[in-house]
C-alpha cells in the first residue's frame, strides 16, 4: 500500500487522456472522497457538476479552448455558493479555499485509483455559468479534468520540481 507521501508525489497534471470512460463505481468513490472534505465551520459551500454528456462537454470545452481538454472523459465543475461560505471577522470569504480542499481530496483519490486530473482555473466563468444555467449566487470556481492518463512519459517529474523544504518552512516566526 502506498503511503500518503508516495501518493501525493505520484499525482501530476495530466493533459493527455485515453478515451476510456470512468467507471461509475470509481467515479462515485472519488466523489465521496471529496464529499467528506473539511470546510470552514463545516459550511460546505460547494457543488460539483459532473459533466459526461458529450454535447454538454463540447460546450464546456469552449470555455477553455485547449486541444488536450477535448479528449477528457469527465469534467468536474466546482461551483461556489459564496452566500453559504464562512466569512472571517474581517469579511474574508473562505468559499474558494473550501473548494480547493474538496478538489484536492478528489485529485488524490483519483490518483489512488489510477486516474489523472488537471486543475483548470483559466476558463470563461461567465460563459460556463450560462451553459449550466446557474443562478446568480452560484459561481463556477474551477474545473478538474478526470480520466485515465494516455501518456506513458515521465510527465510526473515536472510535478516534483519543488522549492526546498528550507525555502518554504518557517518555525514560530518569519
C-alpha positions as protocol buffer text, in pm:
chain_id: "A"
residue {
  index: 1
  type: UNK
  ca { x: 0 y: 0 z: 0 }
}
residue {
  index: 2
  type: UNK
  ca { x: 126 y: 348 z: -90 }
}
residue {
  index: 3
  type: UNK
  ca { x: 200 y: 598 z: 181 }
}
residue {
  index: 4
  type: UNK
  ca { x: 29 y: 935 z: 157 }
}
residue {
  index: 5
  type: UNK
  ca { x: 359 y: 1096 z: 56 }
}
residue {
  index: 6
  type: UNK
  ca { x: 410 y: 842 z: -224 }
}
residue {
  index: 7
  type: UNK
  ca { x: 55 y: 900 z: -347 }
}
residue {
  index: 8
  type: UNK
  ca { x: 97 y: 1280 z: -338 }
}
residue {
  index: 9
  type: UNK
  ca { x: 427 y: 1255 z: -528 }
}
residue {
  index: 10
  type: UNK
  ca { x: 270 y: 1031 z: -794 }
}
residue {
  index: 11
  type: UNK
  ca { x: -6 y: 1283 z: -876 }
}
residue {
  index: 12
  type: UNK
  ca { x: 58 y: 1524 z: -1160 }
}
residue {
  index: 13
  type: UNK
  ca { x: -138 y: 1742 z: -1402 }
}
residue {
  index: 14
  type: UNK
  ca { x: -248 y: 1508 z: -1680 }
}
residue {
  index: 15
  type: UNK
  ca { x: -302 y: 1665 z: -2022 }
}
residue {
  index: 16
  type: UNK
  ca { x: -346 y: 1353 z: -2233 }
}
residue {
  index: 17
  type: UNK
  ca { x: -630 y: 1108 z: -2174 }
}
residue {
  index: 18
  type: UNK
  ca { x: -741 y: 770 z: -2302 }
}
residue {
  index: 19
  type: UNK
  ca { x: -1096 y: 765 z: -2442 }
}
residue {
  index: 20
  type: UNK
  ca { x: -1192 y: 505 z: -2179 }
}
residue {
  index: 21
  type: UNK
  ca { x: -1488 y: 602 z: -1962 }
}
residue {
  index: 22
  type: UNK
  ca { x: -1450 y: 632 z: -1586 }
}
residue {
  index: 23
  type: UNK
  ca { x: -1645 y: 350 z: -1422 }
}
residue {
  index: 24
  type: UNK
  ca { x: -1947 y: 459 z: -1216 }
}
residue {
  index: 25
  type: UNK
  ca { x: -1820 y: 287 z: -900 }
}
residue {
  index: 26
  type: UNK
  ca { x: -1479 y: 453 z: -932 }
}
residue {
  index: 27
  type: UNK
  ca { x: -1633 y: 793 z: -1002 }
}
residue {
  index: 28
  type: UNK
  ca { x: -1862 y: 761 z: -701 }
}
residue {
  index: 29
  type: UNK
  ca { x: -1569 y: 661 z: -478 }
}
residue {
  index: 30
  type: UNK
  ca { x: -1372 y: 966 z: -591 }
}
residue {
  index: 31
  type: UNK
  ca { x: -1669 y: 1198 z: -540 }
}
residue {
  index: 32
  type: UNK
  ca { x: -1730 y: 1051 z: -193 }
}
residue {
  index: 33
  type: UNK
  ca { x: -1367 y: 1126 z: -104 }
}
residue {
  index: 34
  type: UNK
  ca { x: -1444 y: 1485 z: -196 }
}
residue {
  index: 35
  type: UNK
  ca { x: -1777 y: 1496 z: -17 }
}
residue {
  index: 36
  type: UNK
  ca { x: -1611 y: 1424 z: 317 }
}
residue {
  index: 37
  type: UNK
  ca { x: -1354 y: 1705 z: 277 }
}
residue {
  index: 38
  type: UNK
  ca { x: -1336 y: 1960 z: 558 }
}
residue {
  index: 39
  type: UNK
  ca { x: -1458 y: 2315 z: 511 }
}
residue {
  index: 40
  type: UNK
  ca { x: -1453 y: 2629 z: 724 }
}
residue {
  index: 41
  type: UNK
  ca { x: -1711 y: 2590 z: 1003 }
}
residue {
  index: 42
  type: UNK
  ca { x: -1831 y: 2279 z: 810 }
}
residue {
  index: 43
  type: UNK
  ca { x: -2049 y: 2504 z: 589 }
}
residue {
  index: 44
  type: UNK
  ca { x: -1964 y: 2303 z: 273 }
}
residue {
  index: 45
  type: UNK
  ca { x: -2038 y: 2590 z: 29 }
}
residue {
  index: 46
  type: UNK
  ca { x: -1977 y: 2379 z: -279 }
}
residue {
  index: 47
  type: UNK
  ca { x: -2147 y: 2187 z: -553 }
}
residue {
  index: 48
  type: UNK
  ca { x: -1985 y: 1966 z: -814 }
}
residue {
  index: 49
  type: UNK
  ca { x: -2136 y: 1941 z: -1158 }
}
residue {
  index: 50
  type: UNK
  ca { x: -2021 y: 1614 z: -1320 }
}
residue {
  index: 51
  type: UNK
  ca { x: -2011 y: 1657 z: -1697 }
}
residue {
  index: 52
  type: UNK
  ca { x: -2012 y: 1336 z: -1904 }
}
residue {
  index: 53
  type: UNK
  ca { x: -2271 y: 1413 z: -2171 }
}
residue {
  index: 54
  type: UNK
  ca { x: -2081 y: 1465 z: -2498 }
}
residue {
  index: 55
  type: UNK
  ca { x: -2285 y: 1764 z: -2616 }
}
residue {
  index: 56
  type: UNK
  ca { x: -2255 y: 1941 z: -2282 }
}
residue {
  index: 57
  type: UNK
  ca { x: -1883 y: 1858 z: -2264 }
}
residue {
  index: 58
  type: UNK
  ca { x: -1830 y: 2024 z: -2602 }
}
residue {
  index: 59
  type: UNK
  ca { x: -1998 y: 2340 z: -2477 }
}
residue {
  index: 60
  type: UNK
  ca { x: -1792 y: 2344 z: -2157 }
}
residue {
  index: 61
  type: UNK
  ca { x: -1476 y: 2277 z: -2358 }
}
residue {
  index: 62
  type: UNK
  ca { x: -1543 y: 2601 z: -2549 }
}
residue {
  index: 63
  type: UNK
  ca { x: -1483 y: 2790 z: -2223 }
}
residue {
  index: 64
  type: UNK
  ca { x: -1125 y: 2657 z: -2206 }
}
residue {
  index: 65
  type: UNK
  ca { x: -1001 y: 2618 z: -2560 }
}
residue {
  index: 66
  type: UNK
  ca { x: -715 y: 2371 z: -2534 }
}
residue {
  index: 67
  type: UNK
  ca { x: -674 y: 2073 z: -2765 }
}
residue {
  index: 68
  type: UNK
  ca { x: -597 y: 1828 z: -2484 }
}
residue {
  index: 69
  type: UNK
  ca { x: -915 y: 1932 z: -2299 }
}
residue {
  index: 70
  type: UNK
  ca { x: -1127 y: 1794 z: -2586 }
}
residue {
  index: 71
  type: UNK
  ca { x: -1025 y: 1436 z: -2503 }
}
residue {
  index: 72
  type: UNK
  ca { x: -1127 y: 1442 z: -2135 }
}
residue {
  index: 73
  type: UNK
  ca { x: -1385 y: 1172 z: -2043 }
}
residue {
  index: 74
  type: UNK
  ca { x: -1521 y: 1358 z: -1738 }
}
residue {
  index: 75
  type: UNK
  ca { x: -1517 y: 1726 z: -1644 }
}
residue {
  index: 76
  type: UNK
  ca { x: -1587 y: 1822 z: -1285 }
}
residue {
  index: 77
  type: UNK
  ca { x: -1710 y: 2178 z: -1247 }
}
residue {
  index: 78
  type: UNK
  ca { x: -1666 y: 2308 z: -892 }
}
residue {
  index: 79
  type: UNK
  ca { x: -1931 y: 2561 z: -803 }
}
residue {
  index: 80
  type: UNK
  ca { x: -1913 y: 2801 z: -511 }
}
residue {
  index: 81
  type: UNK
  ca { x: -2207 y: 2923 z: -308 }
}
residue {
  index: 82
  type: UNK
  ca { x: -2048 y: 3236 z: -165 }
}
residue {
  index: 83
  type: UNK
  ca { x: -2365 y: 3324 z: 25 }
}
residue {
  index: 84
  type: UNK
  ca { x: -2322 y: 2997 z: 218 }
}
residue {
  index: 85
  type: UNK
  ca { x: -1946 y: 3021 z: 276 }
}
residue {
  index: 86
  type: UNK
  ca { x: -1797 y: 3102 z: 613 }
}
residue {
  index: 87
  type: UNK
  ca { x: -1672 y: 3460 z: 649 }
}
residue {
  index: 88
  type: UNK
  ca { x: -1387 y: 3556 z: 880 }
}
residue {
  index: 89
  type: UNK
  ca { x: -1433 y: 3855 z: 1113 }
}
residue {
  index: 90
  type: UNK
  ca { x: -1273 y: 4088 z: 857 }
}
residue {
  index: 91
  type: UNK
  ca { x: -1513 y: 3962 z: 589 }
}
residue {
  index: 92
  type: UNK
  ca { x: -1275 y: 3726 z: 405 }
}
residue {
  index: 93
  type: UNK
  ca { x: -1486 y: 3465 z: 225 }
}
residue {
  index: 94
  type: UNK
  ca { x: -1347 y: 3111 z: 255 }
}
residue {
  index: 95
  type: UNK
  ca { x: -1558 y: 2954 z: -21 }
}
residue {
  index: 96
  type: UNK
  ca { x: -1270 y: 2936 z: -271 }
}
residue {
  index: 97
  type: UNK
  ca { x: -1043 y: 2785 z: -6 }
}
residue {
  index: 98
  type: UNK
  ca { x: -1305 y: 2523 z: 76 }
}
residue {
  index: 99
  type: UNK
  ca { x: -1338 y: 2438 z: -292 }
}
residue {
  index: 100
  type: UNK
  ca { x: -961 y: 2398 z: -317 }
}
residue {
  index: 101
  type: UNK
  ca { x: -977 y: 2147 z: -31 }
}
residue {
  index: 102
  type: UNK
  ca { x: -1252 y: 1935 z: -187 }
}
residue {
  index: 103
  type: UNK
  ca { x: -1081 y: 1947 z: -527 }
}
residue {
  index: 104
  type: UNK
  ca { x: -753 y: 1836 z: -371 }
}
residue {
  index: 105
  type: UNK
  ca { x: -924 y: 1543 z: -199 }
}
residue {
  index: 106
  type: UNK
  ca { x: -1061 y: 1443 z: -539 }
}
residue {
  index: 107
  type: UNK
  ca { x: -726 y: 1476 z: -719 }
}
residue {
  index: 108
  type: UNK
  ca { x: -562 y: 1247 z: -466 }
}
residue {
  index: 109
  type: UNK
  ca { x: -849 y: 996 z: -467 }
}
residue {
  index: 110
  type: UNK
  ca { x: -828 y: 988 z: -847 }
}
residue {
  index: 111
  type: UNK
  ca { x: -452 y: 924 z: -829 }
}
residue {
  index: 112
  type: UNK
  ca { x: -514 y: 640 z: -585 }
}
residue {
  index: 113
  type: UNK
  ca { x: -745 y: 479 z: -844 }
}
residue {
  index: 114
  type: UNK
  ca { x: -500 y: 528 z: -1132 }
}
residue {
  index: 115
  type: UNK
  ca { x: -684 y: 822 z: -1286 }
}
residue {
  index: 116
  type: UNK
  ca { x: -539 y: 1155 z: -1384 }
}
residue {
  index: 117
  type: UNK
  ca { x: -662 y: 1507 z: -1322 }
}
residue {
  index: 118
  type: UNK
  ca { x: -569 y: 1862 z: -1409 }
}
residue {
  index: 119
  type: UNK
  ca { x: -685 y: 2175 z: -1226 }
}
residue {
  index: 120
  type: UNK
  ca { x: -824 y: 2437 z: -1461 }
}
residue {
  index: 121
  type: UNK
  ca { x: -890 y: 2790 z: -1341 }
}
residue {
  index: 122
  type: UNK
  ca { x: -826 y: 2989 z: -1661 }
}
residue {
  index: 123
  type: UNK
  ca { x: -1171 y: 2945 z: -1818 }
}
residue {
  index: 124
  type: UNK
  ca { x: -1457 y: 3174 z: -1913 }
}
residue {
  index: 125
  type: UNK
  ca { x: -1657 y: 3162 z: -1591 }
}
residue {
  index: 126
  type: UNK
  ca { x: -1947 y: 3371 z: -1721 }
}
residue {
  index: 127
  type: UNK
  ca { x: -1986 y: 3153 z: -2029 }
}
residue {
  index: 128
  type: UNK
  ca { x: -1975 y: 2840 z: -1812 }
}
residue {
  index: 129
  type: UNK
  ca { x: -2244 y: 2982 z: -1582 }
}
residue {
  index: 130
  type: UNK
  ca { x: -2462 y: 3047 z: -1885 }
}
residue {
  index: 131
  type: UNK
  ca { x: -2412 y: 2698 z: -2028 }
}
residue {
  index: 132
  type: UNK
  ca { x: -2506 y: 2541 z: -1695 }
}
residue {
  index: 133
  type: UNK
  ca { x: -2795 y: 2787 z: -1636 }
}
residue {
  index: 134
  type: UNK
  ca { x: -2655 y: 2875 z: -1294 }
}
residue {
  index: 135
  type: UNK
  ca { x: -2839 y: 3116 z: -1066 }
}
residue {
  index: 136
  type: UNK
  ca { x: -2654 y: 3440 z: -991 }
}
residue {
  index: 137
  type: UNK
  ca { x: -2541 y: 3329 z: -645 }
}
residue {
  index: 138
  type: UNK
  ca { x: -2355 y: 3022 z: -781 }
}
residue {
  index: 139
  type: UNK
  ca { x: -2005 y: 3078 z: -926 }
}
residue {
  index: 140
  type: UNK
  ca { x: -1800 y: 2832 z: -1133 }
}
residue {
  index: 141
  type: UNK
  ca { x: -1467 y: 2838 z: -948 }
}
residue {
  index: 142
  type: UNK
  ca { x: -1258 y: 2562 z: -1107 }
}
residue {
  index: 143
  type: UNK
  ca { x: -1265 y: 2265 z: -1342 }
}
residue {
  index: 144
  type: UNK
  ca { x: -1098 y: 1933 z: -1286 }
}
residue {
  index: 145
  type: UNK
  ca { x: -1041 y: 1704 z: -1582 }
}
residue {
  index: 146
  type: UNK
  ca { x: -1074 y: 1337 z: -1492 }
}
residue {
  index: 147
  type: UNK
  ca { x: -980 y: 1023 z: -1682 }
}
residue {
  index: 148
  type: UNK
  ca { x: -719 y: 758 z: -1746 }
}
residue {
  index: 149
  type: UNK
  ca { x: -382 y: 907 z: -1849 }
}
residue {
  index: 150
  type: UNK
  ca { x: -274 y: 832 z: -2207 }
}
residue {
  index: 151
  type: UNK
  ca { x: 87 y: 937 z: -2173 }
}
residue {
  index: 152
  type: UNK
  ca { x: 345 y: 690 z: -2059 }
}
residue {
  index: 153
  type: UNK
  ca { x: 618 y: 951 z: -2048 }
}
residue {
  index: 154
  type: UNK
  ca { x: 754 y: 1078 z: -1722 }
}
residue {
  index: 155
  type: UNK
  ca { x: 528 y: 1384 z: -1701 }
}
residue {
  index: 156
  type: UNK
  ca { x: 516 y: 1337 z: -1325 }
}
residue {
  index: 157
  type: UNK
  ca { x: 875 y: 1458 z: -1294 }
}
residue {
  index: 158
  type: UNK
  ca { x: 755 y: 1815 z: -1370 }
}
residue {
  index: 159
  type: UNK
  ca { x: 539 y: 1796 z: -1058 }
}
residue {
  index: 160
  type: UNK
  ca { x: 837 y: 1705 z: -844 }
}
residue {
  index: 161
  type: UNK
  ca { x: 1028 y: 2026 z: -924 }
}
residue {
  index: 162
  type: UNK
  ca { x: 953 y: 2187 z: -589 }
}
residue {
  index: 163
  type: UNK
  ca { x: 1107 y: 2452 z: -371 }
}
residue {
  index: 164
  type: UNK
  ca { x: 1328 y: 2311 z: -100 }
}
residue {
  index: 165
  type: UNK
  ca { x: 1194 y: 2243 z: 249 }
}
residue {
  index: 166
  type: UNK
  ca { x: 1409 y: 2527 z: 385 }
}
residue {
  index: 167
  type: UNK
  ca { x: 1264 y: 2776 z: 132 }
}
residue {
  index: 168
  type: UNK
  ca { x: 903 y: 2730 z: 242 }
}
residue {
  index: 169
  type: UNK
  ca { x: 901 y: 2621 z: 606 }
}
residue {
  index: 170
  type: UNK
  ca { x: 928 y: 2867 z: 894 }
}
residue {
  index: 171
  type: UNK
  ca { x: 906 y: 2775 z: 1259 }
}
residue {
  index: 172
  type: UNK
  ca { x: 747 y: 3005 z: 1513 }
}
residue {
  index: 173
  type: UNK
  ca { x: 829 y: 3341 z: 1348 }
}
residue {
  index: 174
  type: UNK
  ca { x: 912 y: 3456 z: 999 }
}
